[in-house]
Amino acid sequence: MCEISSLNQLYEEKVRPCIDLVDSLRSLGLENDLNLPAIAVIGDQSSGKSSVLEALSGVSLPRGTGIVTRCPLVLKLKKITKDKNWNGLLSYKDLTKTLNDPEEVENAVLYAQGVLAGKGEGISHEMITLEIQSCDVPDLTLIDLPGIARVPTGNQPKDIDKQIKDLIEKFIQRQETISLVVVPANVDIATTEALQMASEVDPTGERTLGVLTKPDLVDKGMEETVIKTVNNDVIELKKGYMIVKCRSQNDINDRLDLARALEKERRFFQEHTHFSSLPEGKATIRCLAERLTNELFEHIVKTLPDLQNQLGIKLEKTSADLRALGDGVPPGEHNMIKFLVKKISQFNDDLERVKNAEEDVEIPNQRVFSKIRVKFHEWKSALNVKAIKTEDALRVEAEEYMKTHRGLELPGFLNYRTFMSIIKEYIKEMQEPALKLLKDVTDIVHPSVNHIINIHFNTLPHLESAAKEQTVYLLDKQFQRAEKKIRSQFKMEKIVYCQDDLYSNQLCNVKNKSKSGYGLLASYVNADVRDMAYHLISYLTITTDRLANQIPLIILYHSLNKYISQLQCEMLVMTRENDPEMLLQEDSVVERKRNELREQLNRLQRAGMELSNYKHSA
């Protein structure tokens, strides 16, 4: 049978630093940010999982019926020279406990589980780390997960099976995790839930290593099936299977220590009628330890390049998120005032860029004025469409007039009252679209300004609220003034007037187009209708052009320029008339988020240094 190889120079230079690197990254808390290469130990309840870990670690871990492992346990094993003493370190949350004797481990782990998972038999996702340094352990790190429970018993939560499976899946679905599936040799391997769970996330078995336990409990006649399983002939796994025999409860009762247990295991496989024929390296805890160390080393080497890329991406995103939150409010009244003035000045600068249509936007977004211009174009189109419809209605109006109002006058003499009534109706019908245009532009400006407020003051709820209050008040004020001017404009438009030379020139243009056969007028046969149309279309063209420019000018002046200028002034007044400490009270959630990002950034930077140092020394 196989014996653990001595630590030669290659091992010291390559394997140990590699495993130490990942342990160091995990101790930094990097697993909160990225998935680290690991070996997760899973198994059904009473599969012998704890016994395997005991044999590997050389210490007694909590064991018994029901749920024994109630929290993920990171088991860091570090081989030291024989001249150094055994020592252990248990850590969870922000607590650490130094262990000077292997006998202290079991109770220390039980206590930590009670702190994290509470009394009873519930579980927790919070991790416990147990570091053991001994001359009798391999250089290896494993993550022990709760055994899979099928039916809740005692005071276990009713959904305990789902809770445990969710916790296990959280680890084994990661591509960076190797699943060490512990299965009793005396059961049908196809029915074990742990292997089924592993196969769901790793259907090809590339990240799964099977370990058979309790070979001494195999029924007579079933030994060949076990051998076939170990030889990968039953349920195939790319990494295959191994078989071990750990201490039984009788061994523990007889106080059989782990060293003698390993020797007893070696003799068991060496002398067994059937299992002695197993290939070299397939059996015993010692061979499993060597195999796991090599598997972890190779897995780390394989995943390190991707881990470094992910770290770079995460570092960049964390830095960007931290920059977006800013540095926070500085202490001291003088510093606060300077900070407030700077924040408001930056905000006002962005408003100025909006007012001048110079703000930076990313595709597919548009500048505020670009959105407004679209609405102004729609307004001009609506005016043109209405003018054409008015011209179309002209024939009916004129012919009706001829029938009911014509006196002794000869054809072609224009009735001015009819002309005025058609113009006034056109003006009347365009007033509501003009007011709607005002509302549409306001609906563009308001959220855009609010967005700028959110960008600059999102971490300062009082300042943000004060700015938004001014936004609503000033925008409503300018809306009312613009509405009043638009209504006044339409009242003025009902006074049918135009400079004589402008009107005469437009009338000549309309008549020339008609003579050249252009437009609807060319088809008018009735002289009265045609003559009326000359005047009507001339005036409508002038009115349409006037409204197409004047209404947007009124709206631009009040809803954008005047509004933003007043808002900028009111924001500057805040720096003089308000208590800066009150305005600059920071959102507690944002403050906590900033601290978390700072911690994360520090963690990622330190991890980056660890990776860089390892790369240079490799």
URHUHU-V655483 format. One line per field, one symbol per residue. ss: DSSP state (a for helix, b for strand, c for the rest). psi: psi as a letter, one per 40 degrees, with the letter a starting at -180 (. if undefined). Layout:
# URHUHU-V655483
ss = ???
psi = ???
This chain:
# URHUHU-V655483
ss = ccccccccaaaaaaaaaaaaaaaaaaaccaaacccccbbbbbbbccccaaaaaaaaacccccccccccccbbbbbbbbbcccccccbbbbbbccbbbbbccaaaaaaaaaaaaaaaaccccccbbbbbbbbbbbcccccbbbbbcccbcccccccccccaaaaaaaaaaaaaccccbbbbbbbbccccaaacaaaaaaaaaccccccbbbbbbcaaacccccaaaaaaaaccccccccccbbbcccccaaaaaccccaaaaaaaaaaaaaacccaaacccccbcaaaaaaaaaaaaaaaaaaaaaaaaaaaaaaaaaaaaaaaaacccccccaaaaaaaaaaaaaaaaaaaaaaaccccccccccccaaaaaaaaaaaaaaaaaaaaaaaaaaaaaaaaaaaaacccccccccccaaaaaaaaaaaaaaaaaaaaaaaaaaaaaaaaaaaaaaaaaacccaaaaaaaaaaaaaaaaaaaaaaaaaaaaaaaaaccccccaaaaaaaaaaaaaaaaccccaaaacccaaaaaaaaaaaaaaaaaaaaaaaaaaaaaaaaaaaaaaaaaaaaaaaaaaaccaaaaccccaaaaaaaaaaaaaaaaaaaaaaaaaaaaaac
psi = iiihiigadddddddddddddddddddeededdihihihhhiiiifeedddddddddeihihiaiahdheihhhhhhhhiideiihiihhiibeiihhhehdeeddddddddddddeiiafiiieiihhhhhhieeiihihihhiiihidhhibfiidfddddddddddddeeheehhhhhhhheeihdeehddddddddegdeedfhhihhifdeehiheeddddddddefechhhdeaiihihahidddddefhidddddddddddddehddeeeiiheeiiddddddddddddddddddedddddddddddddddddddddeaeihiihdddddddddddddddddddddddefeihiiheiiidddddddddddddddddddddddddedddddddddddehbeiiiehhhdddddddddddddeeddddddddddddedddddddddddddedegdddddddddddddddddddddddddddddddddehhiihddddddddddddddddeehadddehdhddddddddddddddddddddddddddddddddecddddddddddddddedeihddddehihddddddddddddddddddddddddddddde.
